[in-house]
Amino acid sequence: MSEAAEFRLCPLEEMPDPGARGFEFGEGRERTELVAVRAGADAAVFINACPHQGTPLETFPDRFLTRSGTRLLCSTHGAEFRLEDGLCVKGPCKGKSLQKVDSRLEKGILIARLDRDPD
């Protein structure tokens, strides 16, 4: 049986529009890296790992978007992902998706919920 962990990420208004921001929680095997994406009043949260080889998307902190700001970019191999659902539309993992995380806005704060398998 899995257990859920909730992470308070940030107020949505603190994120650029459009924009993306990275978050890290925990250490060792419990470490979780997330990327939150904002487009207007909408937000989505994904595990920060490219489906091609599992590397983090960004090379530099919070540099997740293409120059046009319309897609997430994997800086390792150039894969591009749609902001709304994480689907890869260009690059070596075309057709695969980033792992989406359940999220919600609560009083303007973006909150992510992850299911974890206890060891």
Backbone hydrogen bonds, N-H to C=O, Kabsch-Sander energy under -0.5 kcal/mol:
donor,donor_aa,acceptor,acceptor_aa,energy
3,E,116,R,-3.4
5,A,114,L,-2.9
7,F,112,A,-2.9
9,L,7,F,-0.8
9,L,110,L,-2.9
10,C,110,L,-0.7
12,L,108,G,-2.8
14,E,11,P,-1.9
15,M,12,L,-1.9
19,G,38,R,-2.0
21,R,36,A,-2.3
23,F,34,L,-2.4
25,F,32,T,-2.3
30,E,27,E,-1.9
31,R,28,G,-1.6
32,T,25,F,-2.9
34,L,23,F,-2.9
35,V,46,F,-2.5
36,A,21,R,-2.9
37,V,44,A,-3.1
38,R,19,G,-3.2
39,A,42,D,-2.4
42,D,39,A,-1.7
44,A,37,V,-2.0
45,V,101,V,-0.6
46,F,35,V,-2.5
47,I,99,Q,-2.5
48,N,33,E,-2.6
49,A,47,I,-2.1
50,C,55,T,-3.1
54,G,50,C,-2.6
63,R,60,F,-2.0
64,F,62,D,-1.0
66,T,71,R,-2.5
69,G,66,T,-1.5
72,L,81,F,-2.5
73,L,64,F,-3.4
74,C,79,A,-2.8
75,S,57,L,-3.4
75,S,73,L,-0.8
78,G,74,C,-2.2
80,E,90,K,-2.6
81,F,72,L,-2.5
82,R,87,L,-2.5
83,L,70,T,-0.6
86,G,82,R,-1.8
88,C,96,K,-3.4
89,V,80,E,-2.6
90,K,80,E,-1.1
94,K,91,G,-1.5
95,G,88,C,-2.4
96,K,93,C,-2.6
98,L,86,G,-2.1
100,K,98,L,-0.8
101,V,45,V,-3.1
102,D,113,R,-0.7
104,R,111,I,-2.2
106,E,104,R,-0.5
106,E,109,I,-2.6
109,I,106,E,-1.7
110,L,10,C,-3.1
111,I,104,R,-2.9
111,I,109,I,-0.5
112,A,7,F,-2.7
113,R,102,D,-3.1
114,L,5,A,-3.0
116,R,3,E,-4.3
